[in-house]
Every structure is written in structure tokens, then in C-alpha cells.
Amino acid sequence: VPLASRPPGYDPISVKNITPENVKLLADASSRAWDAICAQDAAELGAALLDTMKAWKAILPNTIPPAWREWCRPYDNSHGYLFSGAGGGFLMVISDTPVDNAFQVSINTIPWAEQPFKS
């Protein structure tokens, strides 16, 4: 989902809370996201992305825009979502159904070795 660009002078790293506990939150969420991708589990991927956003907010609070709840509320019935980059540009929404105002990404869930041969 496209979002507004950050205003001029925006500095996502002006506030830093880089602690072992916060970094562990991010590492755990990232590991869960990767495992969900490998397992093709959309629900777990969405949950892991939400936890990634919580970890970003804990580590670098300015990476999550003040209006994030307003922007994300329409997608609360999805599996989850996460800003691309430092909270601007796009919102990735994990959903089994089309998302309003978004471009759709289709993911092939057939394992590579089971796909029909195309010449």
C-alpha cells in the first residue's frame, strides 16, 4: 500500500534505544518471519511482521510514524503488516484476500520440484 513520503529533514535515527533486549526482540521476530516464509504460513508471517514493527519502535522509535495506527487501521483484519524501510513509502500487508489501494503480489506456493516443466 503506498504511503506518504517522510517530510524534509526526517531523521529515523535521532532517537536510539539499542539494547540487547530490544535487538533480541528484532532478531526473534525476523527469525519467525523467515521460518514463516519457508513454511508458507501467511498467518505466522503477518504476526512476525507485526512483532518486527514493535521491535523497530522499541529500538528506533522514529522509524514508526506517529500516524501509524491511522494508516494501518484499515488492515487490522489482515494477518499483519510492516512498513517498508524506515516507516515511509509502502506498507506491506499480508492477506489472503485482495487489499484495497494496494498492488497485489502473487506468491507461488507450489514447491519448485513439483511445478510443471515449462519449455
C-alpha positions in Angstrom: 0.0 0.0 0.0 1.6 3.3 -1.0 2.1 5.8 1.8 3.2 9.5 2.0 6.9 10.3 1.9 8.7 11.4 5.0 8.9 15.2 5.4 12.2 17.0 4.6 14.7 16.7 7.4 13.2 13.4 8.8 15.8 11.5 10.8 14.9 8.0 11.7 17.9 7.5 13.9 17.7 10.7 16.0 16.4 8.6 18.9 18.1 5.2 19.6 17.3 2.6 22.2 19.7 -0.1 21.0 19.8 -2.6 23.9 20.4 -6.3 23.9 16.8 -6.9 24.9 15.4 -4.8 22.0 17.8 -6.3 19.5 16.7 -9.8 20.7 13.1 -8.8 20.0 14.0 -7.9 16.5 16.1 -11.0 15.9 13.4 -13.3 17.2 10.7 -11.6 15.0 13.0 -11.7 12.0 13.7 -15.4 12.6 10.0 -16.1 12.9 9.3 -14.2 9.7 11.9 -16.3 7.8 10.5 -19.5 9.2 7.0 -18.5 8.2 8.2 -17.7 4.7 9.8 -21.1 4.4 6.7 -22.8 5.8 4.4 -20.7 3.5 2.4 -19.7 6.6 0.8 -16.3 5.9 -0.7 -16.0 9.4 2.6 -16.5 11.2 4.4 -14.2 8.7 1.8 -11.5 9.5 2.3 -11.9 13.2 6.1 -11.9 12.9 6.0 -8.7 10.8 3.8 -7.0 13.5 6.4 -8.1 16.1 9.1 -6.7 13.8 7.4 -3.3 13.8 7.1 -3.4 17.6 10.8 -4.1 17.8 11.7 -1.3 15.4 9.5 1.1 17.5 11.4 0.0 20.6 14.9 0.3 19.0 14.4 3.4 16.7 11.1 5.0 17.7 11.1 7.5 14.8 11.0 4.7 12.2 7.3 4.2 13.1 5.4 7.3 12.1 3.1 9.0 14.6 0.1 8.3 12.4 0.8 4.6 12.1 -2.4 3.5 13.7 -4.5 5.7 11.4 -2.6 4.3 8.4 -2.8 0.7 9.5 -6.3 0.5 10.9 -7.9 -0.5 7.6 -5.7 -3.6 7.6 -6.3 -4.8 11.1 -8.3 -7.8 9.7 -5.3 -8.9 7.7 -2.6 -11.3 9.0 -0.3 -8.4 9.7 1.7 -5.6 8.1 5.0 -3.8 8.2 6.4 -0.6 6.8 9.0 -0.9 4.1 12.2 0.7 5.2 12.0 3.4 7.9 8.3 3.8 8.0 7.6 5.5 4.8 7.0 4.6 1.2 4.9 1.5 1.4 3.0 -0.7 3.9 3.4 -4.4 3.3 0.1 -6.1 4.1 -0.1 -9.9 4.5 -3.6 -11.0 3.4 -5.3 -14.0 1.8 -7.7 -11.6 0.0 -7.0 -8.5 -2.2 -6.2 -5.4 -0.2 -7.8 -2.0 -1.2 -5.4 0.6 -2.5 -2.6 -1.9 -2.9 -0.8 -3.7 -5.7 -1.0 -7.4 -5.4 1.9 -9.8 -5.2 1.2 -13.3 -6.1 3.4 -15.9 -4.5 3.7 -19.4 -5.9 3.2 -21.9 -3.1 3.9 -25.0 -5.2 7.3 -26.4 -4.2 9.8 -25.9 -7.0 10.3 -29.6 -7.6 6.6 -30.2 -8.0 6.0 -27.4 -10.6 5.1 -28.5 -14.1 8.0 -28.3 -16.5 7.8 -25.4 -18.9 9.8 -25.4 -22.1 
